[in-house]
Amino acid sequence: MKKRISELKDFYILWSTQSLSQLGSAMTNFALTLWLYQSTGSALQTALLSICSYAPYVIMSIFSGALSDKWDKKKIMLVCDTLAACCTVTVFALLGLGILHPRHLYALNAINGLMNTIQSPASDVAITFITPEAHYQHTSGLRSFSRSLITILHPVLATSLYSFGGMTTVIAVDLITYVIAFNSLLFLVKIPKSRNEGKANRESILGAAKKGLQCLKQNRLVLCLILFLAGVNLVASAFDAVLPAFVLPRENGGETVLGLITTCGGIAMLVGSLIATTMSAPKDRVKLIVLTMLFSLTTENFLLSLSKEPALWCIAQVLGFLPVPLMDTNLDVIIRTTIPADMQGRVYSCRNTLQFFTIPVGFFLGGWMVDSFCEPYMASDPSVIMITLFGQGKGAGAAVMIFLLGLAGFIICISFGAILKKYNT
């Protein structure tokens, strides 16, 4: 244990303080959502916050890795953290002056999204540089654990602080977490330089991004895994879009039940992260990834869509989210051990674009299918079998859509499982 602590000292400092800062940022984003909805009463204007933040991440990720591979990782993280903090200070100032407007938040969220796009691959590669290979699974599990903990804690903490002292209190706490993370990274963490840093590297950003794609093309197993998880994200994001339409209209549903189901998912991911952190290395990581996603996408969707009790909905959410950290941890280990460290920034960036571009598509398809097809069909004159399986009234169409997503998840996992078996030799 002492040897592990000594070998992972830099990782523990970086992971804990950056996670604290991420918690502060998540609290601010949640509180801003509350403030914007209370100010405008518009769900669309509120949703634009997430769109403005996510769009730069999807569009620019493929280029950001080139910067992280060529530049000093520590400096990138410090600069991006500082610019993101400046955006938070700007919100604080505009709020204090009483002139904060939704358009200000959209612009600042877009800048924050861009900073996250640049920082993310640099942070991923920095973790590789400060972590001995023998500890990759342990550290990946801890990162998954912290993300799960943030998912559980930030709504509760943000709501409490927002009720107690308003938006300014939430922002003040966020800035305190930034100061802690910034100083810890600046003074306490040493990140080794790669051989590309400090050299007169004249390679263009487009050329570097192209090399990242070429590296993925040469590593067909990693590329296939990324495309597989793009399909998983399509189903999962569509599910996220449909879930409120399934729970909220039901007599035994509502906002409280939806919140309980969401919390169950966060707790399940937390437990899954602990399992991923402590479990021994599996013999076949690729097989584990496919099987966990097959279990997650089918069990949750089928159980939730075919049951009518909130207790079973919560159980379905737990079964669906528990395996996710196991998938995430083993994918992370595969990338770190397969891709050369000097190429990982570019590969992680390409991964972010290829794996996550399906998320906004899934959100759109999920909502569109429910509103345009599933709910109208169940509201017309469905067969007795459909009523028996999915119920009646508003929400029954969402149940049909969730069931269809379970079938889609099954097909994706079986199809890619066969392809991945070919490359995993």
C-alpha positions in Angstrom: 0.0 0.0 0.0 2.8 2.4 0.9 4.5 1.6 -2.4 1.4 2.3 -4.3 0.8 5.6 -2.6 4.4 6.6 -3.3 4.2 5.7 -7.0 0.8 7.4 -7.4 1.4 10.5 -5.3 1.2 12.9 -8.3 -1.9 11.1 -9.6 -3.7 11.2 -6.2 -3.1 15.0 -5.9 -4.1 15.7 -9.5 -7.2 13.5 -9.4 -8.5 14.7 -6.1 -8.1 18.4 -6.7 -9.3 18.3 -10.3 -12.3 16.3 -9.2 -13.1 18.9 -6.6 -12.9 21.6 -9.2 -15.2 19.6 -11.5 -17.7 19.3 -8.7 -17.6 23.1 -8.3 -18.1 23.6 -12.0 -21.0 21.1 -12.1 -22.7 22.8 -9.2 -22.4 26.2 -11.0 -23.8 24.7 -14.3 -26.8 23.2 -12.4 -27.5 26.4 -10.5 -27.3 28.4 -13.7 -29.9 26.0 -15.2 -32.2 26.7 -12.2 -31.6 30.5 -12.5 -32.2 30.5 -16.3 -35.4 28.6 -16.1 -36.7 30.7 -13.3 -35.8 33.8 -15.3 -37.2 32.8 -18.6 -39.7 29.9 -17.9 -38.5 28.4 -21.2 -37.3 24.8 -21.4 -35.8 25.5 -24.9 -33.7 28.5 -23.7 -32.5 26.4 -20.7 -31.6 23.5 -23.0 -29.5 25.8 -25.1 -27.0 26.0 -22.2 -26.1 22.4 -22.7 -26.1 22.7 -26.5 -23.7 25.6 -26.4 -21.4 23.8 -24.0 -21.5 20.4 -25.9 -21.2 21.7 -29.5 -17.5 22.8 -29.3 -16.6 19.5 -27.6 -18.0 17.4 -30.5 -16.9 19.7 -33.3 -13.4 20.6 -32.1 -12.3 17.5 -30.2 -10.6 16.0 -33.3 -8.2 18.9 -33.5 -7.6 19.5 -29.8 -5.5 16.4 -29.4 -2.9 17.8 -31.8 -2.3 20.7 -29.4 -2.0 18.5 -26.3 0.5 16.2 -28.1 2.7 19.2 -29.1 2.4 21.5 -26.1 3.2 21.2 -22.4 0.3 19.3 -20.7 0.6 21.1 -17.5 0.5 24.5 -19.1 -2.5 23.6 -21.2 -4.5 22.5 -18.1 -3.5 25.6 -16.1 -4.4 28.0 -19.0 -7.8 26.2 -19.7 -8.7 26.1 -16.0 -7.9 29.9 -15.7 -9.9 30.9 -18.7 -12.8 28.8 -17.5 -12.6 30.5 -14.1 -12.6 33.9 -15.9 -15.9 32.9 -17.5 -17.3 32.1 -14.0 -16.0 35.4 -12.6 -17.7 37.2 -15.6 -21.0 35.5 -14.7 -20.5 36.6 -11.0 -19.9 40.2 -12.1 -22.8 40.4 -14.5 -25.1 38.9 -11.9 -23.9 41.4 -9.3 -24.5 44.3 -11.7 -28.0 42.9 -12.4 -27.4 42.7 -16.2 -26.9 39.0 -16.7 -28.8 37.8 -19.8 -29.3 34.4 -21.3 -27.1 35.3 -24.3 -24.2 36.0 -22.0 -24.5 32.5 -20.6 -24.7 30.9 -24.0 -21.4 32.7 -25.1 -19.6 31.8 -21.8 -20.8 28.2 -21.9 -19.4 27.9 -25.5 -16.1 29.2 -24.3 -16.2 26.8 -21.3 -17.0 24.0 -23.7 -14.0 24.9 -25.9 -11.7 25.0 -22.9 -12.9 21.5 -21.8 -12.3 20.3 -25.4 -8.7 21.4 -25.3 -8.0 20.4 -21.7 -9.6 16.9 -21.8 -7.0 15.1 -24.0 -4.1 16.9 -22.2 -5.5 15.7 -18.9 -5.9 12.1 -20.2 -2.3 12.0 -21.5 -1.0 13.6 -18.3 -2.6 10.7 -16.3 -0.7 8.3 -18.6 2.6 10.0 -17.9 2.3 10.0 -14.1 0.8 6.5 -13.7 2.8 3.3 -13.9 1.2 0.8 -16.3 0.6 -1.7 -13.5 -1.8 0.8 -11.9 -3.8 1.8 -15.0 -7.0 -0.1 -13.9 -6.8 1.2 -10.4 -6.5 4.8 -11.5 -9.1 4.4 -14.2 -11.5 3.1 -11.6 -10.8 6.0 -9.3 -11.6 8.5 -12.1 -14.8 6.7 -12.9 -15.6 6.8 -9.1 -15.1 10.5 -8.9 -17.3 11.2 -12.0 -20.1 9.1 -10.4 -19.7 10.9 -7.1 -19.9 14.2 -8.8 -23.1 13.1 -10.6 -24.7 12.2 -7.3 -23.5 15.2 -5.2 -23.7 18.2 -7.5 -27.5 18.6 -7.8 -27.9 18.3 -4.0 -25.1 20.7 -3.1 -26.0 23.2 -5.8 -29.7 23.2 -4.8 -28.8 23.6 -1.1 -26.3 26.5 -1.7 -28.7 28.1 -4.2 -31.5 28.1 -1.7 -29.2 29.3 1.1 -27.3 32.1 -0.6 -28.4 32.3 -4.2 -26.3 32.1 -7.4 -23.4 34.1 -6.0 -22.8 31.6 -3.2 -22.6 28.7 -5.6 -20.1 30.6 -7.8 -18.0 31.6 -4.8 -17.7 27.9 -3.8 -16.8 27.0 -7.4 -14.0 29.6 -7.5 -12.6 28.3 -4.2 -12.4 24.8 -5.7 -10.6 26.3 -8.8 -8.0 28.0 -6.6 -7.3 24.7 -4.8 -7.0 22.8 -8.0 -4.8 25.4 -9.8 -2.3 25.8 -6.9 -2.1 22.0 -6.4 -1.4 21.4 -10.1 1.1 24.4 -10.3 3.1 23.6 -7.2 2.6 19.9 -6.2 2.3 17.9 -9.4 5.1 17.1 -11.7 4.1 16.0 -15.2 6.9 14.6 -17.4 7.3 16.0 -20.9 6.9 14.0 -24.0 9.5 14.0 -26.7 7.3 16.2 -28.9 7.2 19.0 -26.4 9.7 21.8 -26.7 10.7 20.9 -30.3 10.2 23.0 -33.3 7.3 21.0 -34.5 5.8 22.7 -37.5 3.1 20.1 -38.2 -0.2 21.7 -38.9 -3.3 21.1 -36.7 -5.0 19.4 -39.6 -2.0 17.2 -40.3 -1.8 16.2 -36.6 -5.5 15.4 -36.5 -5.0 13.3 -39.7 -2.3 11.4 -37.9 -4.6 10.7 -35.0 -7.1 9.2 -37.4 -4.4 7.3 -39.2 -3.3 5.9 -35.9 -6.8 4.7 -35.2 -7.1 3.2 -38.6 -3.9 1.2 -37.9 -5.3 0.1 -34.6 -8.5 -1.5 -35.8 -9.5 -2.9 -32.5 -9.5 0.5 -30.8 -11.3 2.1 -33.7 -14.0 -0.7 -33.7 -14.4 -0.3 -29.9 -15.0 3.4 -30.3 -17.5 2.9 -33.1 -19.2 0.3 -31.0 -19.6 2.7 -28.1 -20.8 5.4 -30.5 -23.7 3.0 -31.2 -24.1 2.5 -27.4 -24.2 6.2 -26.9 -26.9 6.6 -29.5 -29.2 4.2 -27.6 -28.3 5.6 -24.2 -28.9 9.2 -25.1 -32.2 8.4 -26.8 -33.1 6.6 -23.5 -32.2 9.7 -21.5 -34.5 11.8 -23.8 -37.4 9.3 -23.4 -37.2 8.6 -19.7 -38.9 11.8 -18.5 -41.8 11.2 -20.9 -42.1 7.7 -19.5 -42.1 8.6 -15.8 -43.6 12.1 -15.4 -47.1 11.5 -16.9 -47.8 8.4 -14.9 -50.1 8.4 -11.9 -47.4 6.6 -9.9 -44.6 8.7 -11.4 -43.8 12.4 -11.3 -40.8 14.6 -10.6 -39.9 12.9 -7.2 -39.9 9.4 -8.8 -37.8 10.7 -11.7 -35.3 12.2 -9.3 -35.2 8.9 -7.3 -34.6 6.9 -10.5 -31.8 9.3 -11.5 -30.2 9.1 -8.1 -30.3 5.3 -8.3 -28.3 5.4 -11.5 -25.7 7.6 -9.9 -25.4 5.3 -6.9 -25.1 2.3 -9.2 -22.2 4.0 -11.1 -20.5 4.7 -7.8 -20.7 1.1 -6.8 -19.6 0.0 -10.2 -16.6 2.3 -10.0 -15.6 0.8 -6.6 -15.8 -2.7 -8.2 -13.7 -1.6 -11.2 -11.1 -0.1 -8.9 -10.6 -3.2 -6.7 -11.2 -6.0 -9.2 -8.3 -7.9 -10.8 -7.5 -7.5 -14.4 -9.9 -9.5 -16.6 -8.5 -12.1 -19.1 -10.4 -10.5 -22.0 -11.1 -6.8 -21.6 -12.9 -6.5 -25.0 -15.3 -9.4 -24.2 -16.0 -7.7 -20.8 -16.8 -4.4 -22.6 -19.3 -6.1 -25.0 -21.0 -8.2 -22.3 -21.4 -5.3 -19.9 -23.0 -3.2 -22.5 -25.2 -6.1 -23.7 -26.4 -6.6 -20.1 -26.9 -2.8 -19.5 -28.8 -1.9 -22.7 -31.1 -5.0 -22.7 -31.8 -5.5 -19.0 -32.6 -1.9 -18.1 -34.7 -1.2 -21.2 -36.7 -4.4 -21.2 -37.4 -4.4 -17.4 -38.2 -0.7 -17.3 -40.5 -0.7 -20.3 -42.5 -3.8 -19.3 -42.9 -3.0 -15.6 -45.4 -0.5 -14.0 -44.0 -0.1 -10.5 -41.5 2.6 -9.5 -39.5 0.1 -7.4 -38.8 -2.0 -10.5 -37.9 1.2 -12.5 -35.3 1.9 -9.9 -34.0 -1.6 -10.0 -33.8 -1.4 -13.8 -31.8 1.8 -13.5 -29.3 0.2 -11.1 -28.9 -2.8 -13.4 -28.3 -0.5 -16.4 -25.8 1.8 -14.8 -23.8 -0.6 -12.6 -21.8 -2.1 -15.5 -20.9 1.3 -17.1 -17.8 2.0 -15.0 -16.5 -1.5 -15.8 -16.8 -0.8 -19.5 -15.2 2.7 -19.1 -12.3 1.5 -17.1 -11.3 -1.4 -19.4 -11.7 0.8 -22.5 -9.3 3.3 -20.9 -6.8 0.6 -20.1 -6.9 -0.7 -23.7 -6.3 2.7 -25.2 -3.4 3.5 -22.8 -1.7 0.2 -23.4 -2.3 0.1 -27.2 -1.6 3.6 -28.4 1.8 5.2 -28.0 1.9 7.9 -25.3 3.0 10.6 -27.8 -0.1 9.9 -29.9 -2.6 9.5 -27.2 -3.7 13.2 -27.2 -4.7 13.0 -30.8 -6.3 9.6 -30.4 -8.3 10.6 -27.4 -9.5 13.7 -29.3 -10.6 11.6 -32.3 -12.2 9.2 -29.8 -14.2 12.1 -28.3 -15.6 13.2 -31.7 -16.3 9.7 -33.1 -17.7 8.2 -29.9 -19.8 11.1 -28.7 -21.2 12.7 -31.8 -24.2 10.3 -31.6 -25.3 11.7 -28.3 -27.1 14.8 -29.6 -28.5 12.7 -32.5 -29.8 10.2 -29.9 -31.5 13.0 -27.9 -33.2 14.3 -31.0 -34.3 10.8 -32.3 -35.6 9.7 -28.9 -37.8 12.8 -28.4 -39.0 12.9 -32.0 -39.9 9.2 -32.1 -42.0 9.4 -28.9 -43.8 12.6 -30.0 -44.4 11.7 -33.6 -44.9 8.0 -33.6 -45.0 6.0 -30.3 -47.4 8.2 -28.3 -49.8 8.8 -31.2 -49.9 5.1 -31.9 -50.6 4.1 -28.3 -53.2 6.9 -28.1 -55.1 5.6 -31.2 -56.4 2.1 -30.9 -53.5 -0.3 -30.1 -53.9 -4.0 -29.8 -54.7 -5.8 -26.6 -51.2 -7.2 -26.5 -49.6 -3.8 -26.7 -51.9 -2.5 -23.9 -51.0 -5.5 -21.8 -47.3 -5.0 -22.3 -47.0 -1.2 -22.2 -50.2 0.1 -20.5 -52.5 2.9 -21.6 -52.5 6.7 -21.4 -49.6 9.1 -21.8 -46.3 7.5 -21.1 -47.3 4.2 -22.8 -45.7 5.3 -26.1 -42.5 6.2 -24.2 -42.5 2.6 -22.9 -42.8 1.3 -26.4 -39.8 3.4 -27.4 -37.7 2.2 -24.5 -38.5 -1.4 -25.5 -37.4 -0.7 -29.0 -34.2 0.8 -27.7 -33.6 -2.4 -25.8 -33.9 -4.3 -29.1 -31.5 -1.8 -30.8 -29.0 -2.2 -28.0 -29.1 -6.0 -28.4 -28.5 -5.8 -32.2 -25.6 -3.4 -31.8 -23.9 -5.5 -29.1 -24.3 -8.8 -31.0 -23.2 -7.3 -34.3 -20.1 -5.5 -32.9 -19.3 -8.4 -30.7 -18.8 -10.6 -33.8 -16.6 -7.9 -35.4 -14.5 -7.2 -32.3 -13.9 -11.0 -31.9 -12.2 -10.9 -35.3 -9.8 -8.1 -34.3 -9.3 -9.3 -30.7 -6.8 -12.1 -31.5 
